Amino acid sequence: ISLLPLLKGENPKNWRKSLYYHFYEYPAEHAVKRHYGVRTDKYKLIHFYDDIDAWELYDLEKDPTEMHNVFDDPEYGKVVDFMNRELVRLQKQYNDTFALSLNRFMIE
């Protein structure tokens, strides 16, 4: 999808609302464990895997520096569900079958 409309200052109505990423490079210069995640303008959901199995959720409006993991906070239960559905949707869209196989919360 072309970035040209954004560079022209336009705001396409059909522009994506979330971004998927998968970080494979460990061990390496950055020493960040392997993980994948999804980010919206308000939240970021991350799953660390390989030699660990840890989930993190950040409320980027309340915690822009990502210091407080709210994944296990009951008040964020619906957000976790929404973000995980978005994560699975994007993993399927980008055919990241490896990451899909690791997601124990995968929702069909």
ChimeraX attribute file (.defattr): number of C-alpha atoms within 10 A of each C-alpha:
attribute: neighborCount
match mode: 1-to-1
recipient: residues
	/A:1	6
	/A:2	6
	/A:3	9
	/A:4	9
	/A:5	12
	/A:6	11
	/A:7	9
	/A:8	8
	/A:9	8
	/A:10	10
	/A:11	10
	/A:12	9
	/A:13	6
	/A:14	6
	/A:15	11
	/A:16	9
	/A:17	9
	/A:18	16
	/A:19	14
	/A:20	20
	/A:21	15
	/A:22	15
	/A:23	12
	/A:24	13
	/A:25	13
	/A:26	13
	/A:27	10
	/A:28	9
	/A:29	7
	/A:30	8
	/A:31	9
	/A:32	13
	/A:33	18
	/A:34	17
	/A:35	21
	/A:36	19
	/A:37	25
	/A:38	22
	/A:39	20
	/A:40	16
	/A:41	11
	/A:42	13
	/A:43	20
	/A:44	22
	/A:45	24
	/A:46	22
	/A:47	20
	/A:48	18
	/A:49	16
	/A:50	12
	/A:51	8
	/A:52	11
	/A:53	11
	/A:54	12
	/A:55	17
	/A:56	17
	/A:57	24
	/A:58	23
	/A:59	22
	/A:60	17
	/A:61	11
	/A:62	11
	/A:63	13
	/A:64	12
	/A:65	10
	/A:66	16
	/A:67	10
	/A:68	14
	/A:69	15
	/A:70	19
	/A:71	19
	/A:72	12
	/A:73	10
	/A:74	10
	/A:75	10
	/A:76	15
	/A:77	13
	/A:78	10
	/A:79	18
	/A:80	23
	/A:81	14
	/A:82	11
	/A:83	22
	/A:84	20
	/A:85	16
	/A:86	22
	/A:87	27
	/A:88	23
	/A:89	17
	/A:90	19
	/A:91	21
	/A:92	13
	/A:93	11
	/A:94	11
	/A:95	11
	/A:96	13
	/A:97	12
	/A:98	9
	/A:99	18
	/A:100	17
	/A:101	9
	/A:102	14
	/A:103	15
	/A:104	7
	/A:105	12
	/A:106	14
	/A:107	12
	/A:108	6
